[in-house]
Amino acid sequence: AGIHGANRLGGNALTEVLVTGARAGDTAAAIIAETQHAPPDEMESLALDRFRDAIKVLHKEKGIRPRQLKQRLQQTMWDKVSLIRDGQGLEEALKEIENLTEEAETNLALQFRGKVYNKELVDYWEVRRMVKLASLITKAALLREESRGSHWREDFPGEDNENWLVNLITEPGRPVFRKEISPGAKVWQREGKKNEGTSNGPGQDSEN
C-alpha cells in the first residue's frame, strides 16, 4: 500500500523518492547514533559466510546460470502475477516459484570465474532473494480475495471493504502474513460506509 494506497498515479514516483529518501536518511542516521553496533566477531562471521558462499559457487562446474533463472522467474511473474490475476494462475505461479527457489539454492553455477567486478556473481545473489520476494508477492495476491487499485483478481472483481481494507504484513523469518488495519479503513469505519465497491480494473481508481 504505502503512501500511494492501492495504485500509484503517473509522475508521483520521483516526488516520493525525494521525500521518503530524505526521511529515510535522517531516520537511519538517528537510529545508528543510538544503536549499539554489532561486535566485530559477529560482523566478521557474516562477512566470512558471504565469502564462503561466493567461493563455493565460483568453483561449481555444472548448473544453471543465474541470468537464466532470473529470466524464468520474470516470465512467471509476468504471465501469472501481473496486471490481471486469478486464483488458478497464482497457485500455478507459486508452484513454479517453489521449483525456482530450490534451483536457486542448489543448482546455480557461474560461467565467469573472475573475483573482481563479477556481474554474474551479483546476479547469483540477486536471484536468490528475488525468488523469496516473488513468493511473498504471490502469496499476498492469493490471500487478498478482492480487487483493489492495481491488484485485479478476475475471480474476485469487487472491492471487499468489510474484510480487506487492511495491509498484509510479513516480517523476516516469519512466513505467515498478518492483517494490519489501514488508515483508509479507519476513515471508512468512521464515516459508516457500506461495502458496495467494485474495482474499475487494473490500474484504475475505484469510485469508492
URCOR-V362813 format. One record per residue. N is the residue number from 1. RES is the residue in one letter. SS is DSSP state (2 for helix, 1 for strand, 0 for the rest). Layout:
N,RES,SS ; N,RES,SS
This chain:
1,A,0 ; 2,G,2 ; 3,I,2 ; 4,H,2 ; 5,G,0 ; 6,A,0 ; 7,N,0 ; 8,R,0 ; 9,L,0 ; 10,G,0 ; 11,G,0 ; 12,N,2 ; 13,A,2 ; 14,L,2 ; 15,T,2 ; 16,E,2 ; 17,V,2 ; 18,L,2 ; 19,V,2 ; 20,T,2 ; 21,G,2 ; 22,A,2 ; 23,R,2 ; 24,A,2 ; 25,G,2 ; 26,D,2 ; 27,T,2 ; 28,A,2 ; 29,A,2 ; 30,A,2 ; 31,I,2 ; 32,I,2 ; 33,A,2 ; 34,E,2 ; 35,T,0 ; 36,Q,0 ; 37,H,0 ; 38,A,0 ; 39,P,0 ; 40,P,2 ; 41,D,2 ; 42,E,2 ; 43,M,2 ; 44,E,2 ; 45,S,2 ; 46,L,2 ; 47,A,2 ; 48,L,2 ; 49,D,2 ; 50,R,2 ; 51,F,2 ; 52,R,2 ; 53,D,2 ; 54,A,2 ; 55,I,2 ; 56,K,2 ; 57,V,2 ; 58,L,2 ; 59,H,0 ; 60,K,0 ; 61,E,0 ; 62,K,0 ; 63,G,0 ; 64,I,1 ; 65,R,0 ; 66,P,2 ; 67,R,2 ; 68,Q,2 ; 69,L,2 ; 70,K,2 ; 71,Q,2 ; 72,R,2 ; 73,L,2 ; 74,Q,2 ; 75,Q,2 ; 76,T,2 ; 77,M,2 ; 78,W,2 ; 79,D,2 ; 80,K,2 ; 81,V,0 ; 82,S,0 ; 83,L,0 ; 84,I,1 ; 85,R,1 ; 86,D,0 ; 87,G,2 ; 88,Q,2 ; 89,G,2 ; 90,L,2 ; 91,E,2 ; 92,E,2 ; 93,A,2 ; 94,L,2 ; 95,K,2 ; 96,E,2 ; 97,I,2 ; 98,E,2 ; 99,N,2 ; 100,L,2 ; 101,T,2 ; 102,E,2 ; 103,E,2 ; 104,A,2 ; 105,E,2 ; 106,T,2 ; 107,N,0 ; 108,L,1 ; 109,A,0 ; 110,L,0 ; 111,Q,0 ; 112,F,0 ; 113,R,0 ; 114,G,0 ; 115,K,0 ; 116,V,0 ; 117,Y,0 ; 118,N,0 ; 119,K,2 ; 120,E,2 ; 121,L,2 ; 122,V,2 ; 123,D,2 ; 124,Y,2 ; 125,W,2 ; 126,E,2 ; 127,V,2 ; 128,R,2 ; 129,R,2 ; 130,M,2 ; 131,V,2 ; 132,K,2 ; 133,L,2 ; 134,A,2 ; 135,S,2 ; 136,L,2 ; 137,I,2 ; 138,T,2 ; 139,K,2 ; 140,A,2 ; 141,A,2 ; 142,L,2 ; 143,L,2 ; 144,R,0 ; 145,E,0 ; 146,E,0 ; 147,S,0 ; 148,R,1 ; 149,G,0 ; 150,S,0 ; 151,H,1 ; 152,W,1 ; 153,R,1 ; 154,E,0 ; 155,D,0 ; 156,F,1 ; 157,P,0 ; 158,G,1 ; 159,E,0 ; 160,D,0 ; 161,N,2 ; 162,E,2 ; 163,N,2 ; 164,W,2 ; 165,L,0 ; 166,V,1 ; 167,N,1 ; 168,L,1 ; 169,I,1 ; 170,T,1 ; 171,E,1 ; 172,P,0 ; 173,G,0 ; 174,R,1 ; 175,P,1 ; 176,V,1 ; 177,F,1 ; 178,R,1 ; 179,K,1 ; 180,E,1 ; 181,I,1 ; 182,S,0 ; 183,P,2 ; 184,G,2 ; 185,A,2 ; 186,K,2 ; 187,V,2 ; 188,W,2 ; 189,Q,2 ; 190,R,2 ; 191,E,2 ; 192,G,0 ; 193,K,0 ; 194,K,0 ; 195,N,0 ; 196,E,0 ; 197,G,0 ; 198,T,1 ; 199,S,0 ; 200,N,0 ; 201,G,0 ; 202,P,0 ; 203,G,0 ; 204,Q,0 ; 205,D,0 ; 206,S,0 ; 207,E,0 ; 208,N,0
